[in-house]
Amino acid sequence: MTELEKVALQISEIISNFDFPLFIVQDVNKRLMDCQEVGYAKQQLRYLQNVKKAMLGGSE
């Protein structure tokens, strides 16, 4: 499994396990379709992690 596939799996898991607003999921999906580089995918994963943390009030 490539590093990009691993990051994609992590993104898929966080989206599956947390109820993100639809516009966030759509935005991340569009961004990943436009640019499929590992570094950019990791940035999108961090974004999702930060949104989740913010939605939970700073605790995970």
Stockholm file with secondary structure:
# STOCKHOLM 1.0

chainA/1-60         MTELEKVALQISEIISNFDFPLFIVQDVNKRLMDCQEVGYAKQQLRYLQNVKKAMLGGSE
#=GR chainA/1-60 SS CCHHHHHHHHHHHHHHHSCCCHHHHHHHHHHHHHCCCHHHHHHHHHHHHHHHHHHTTSCC
#=GC SS_cons        CCHHHHHHHHHHHHHHHSCCCHHHHHHHHHHHHHCCCHHHHHHHHHHHHHHHHHHTTSCC
//
